[in-house]
């Protein structure tokens, strides 16, 4: 497997609560980092799926756009507003 953690995709901007403000995410690596380090919930079904798909995309098992779609679903589940 070819591990490529950058894997760019069309940017998604999150409107995070608190002091995080806006967060622009345009790669699988940034999506995974955001999910693992800055996410407000860690037990949602879409959250778990997004983490798994991001890891799969980093390993070349799936495409970056699948990670982007899963990331967006996780954001909606968490009540995070999006600017696409």
C-alpha positions as CSV (number, residue, x, y, z in Angstrom):
1,X,0.0,0.0,0.0
2,X,1.1,3.5,-0.8
3,X,0.8,5.8,2.2
4,X,0.1,9.4,1.2
5,X,-1.2,11.4,4.2
6,X,-1.7,14.7,2.2
7,X,-4.3,13.6,-0.4
8,X,-5.9,17.0,-1.3
9,X,-9.6,17.5,-1.9
10,X,-11.9,20.5,-2.4
11,X,-11.7,22.7,0.6
12,X,-14.4,22.6,3.4
13,X,-14.5,25.4,6.0
14,X,-15.9,24.5,9.4
15,X,-17.4,27.1,11.7
16,X,-16.1,25.7,15.0
17,X,-17.5,26.8,18.4
18,X,-15.5,28.5,21.1
19,X,-12.0,29.8,20.4
20,X,-11.4,27.6,17.3
21,X,-13.3,29.9,15.0
22,X,-13.1,28.9,11.3
23,X,-11.1,25.9,10.2
24,X,-10.3,25.3,6.6
25,X,-9.7,21.7,5.7
26,X,-8.5,20.7,2.2
27,X,-6.7,17.3,2.6
28,X,-7.2,13.9,4.1
29,X,-4.4,14.6,6.7
30,X,-6.1,17.8,7.8
31,X,-9.5,16.1,8.1
32,X,-8.0,13.3,10.2
33,X,-6.2,15.8,12.4
34,X,-9.3,17.9,12.9
35,X,-11.4,14.8,13.7
36,X,-8.8,13.4,16.2
37,X,-7.7,16.6,17.9
38,X,-10.4,19.3,17.5
39,X,-13.7,17.5,17.2
40,X,-16.4,18.3,19.8
41,X,-17.8,14.7,20.0
42,X,-16.0,11.4,19.7
43,X,-18.9,8.9,19.9
44,X,-21.1,9.6,16.8
45,X,-21.5,6.9,14.2
46,X,-20.6,9.4,11.4
47,X,-17.5,10.5,13.4
48,X,-16.2,6.9,13.7
49,X,-16.9,6.3,10.0
50,X,-15.1,9.5,9.0
51,X,-12.0,8.6,11.0
52,X,-11.9,5.1,9.4
53,X,-12.4,6.4,5.9
54,X,-9.7,9.1,6.4
55,X,-7.2,6.4,7.5
56,X,-8.2,4.3,4.5
57,X,-7.6,7.2,2.2
58,X,-4.2,7.8,3.8
59,X,-3.3,4.2,3.0
60,X,-4.6,4.5,-0.6
61,X,-7.5,2.1,0.0
62,X,-10.1,4.8,-0.9
63,X,-10.1,8.2,-2.6
64,X,-9.8,11.6,-1.0
65,X,-13.3,12.6,-2.1
66,X,-14.8,9.7,0.0
67,X,-12.9,11.1,3.0
68,X,-14.3,14.6,2.3
69,X,-17.9,13.3,2.1
70,X,-17.5,11.3,5.3
71,X,-15.9,14.4,7.0
72,X,-18.9,16.5,6.0
73,X,-21.4,13.9,7.3
74,X,-19.5,13.9,10.6
75,X,-19.6,17.7,10.8
76,X,-23.4,17.7,10.3
77,X,-23.8,15.0,12.9
78,X,-21.8,17.1,15.4
79,X,-23.8,20.2,14.6
80,X,-20.8,22.0,13.0
81,X,-21.8,24.6,10.4
82,X,-20.0,24.3,7.0
83,X,-18.9,26.8,4.4
84,X,-18.2,24.9,1.2
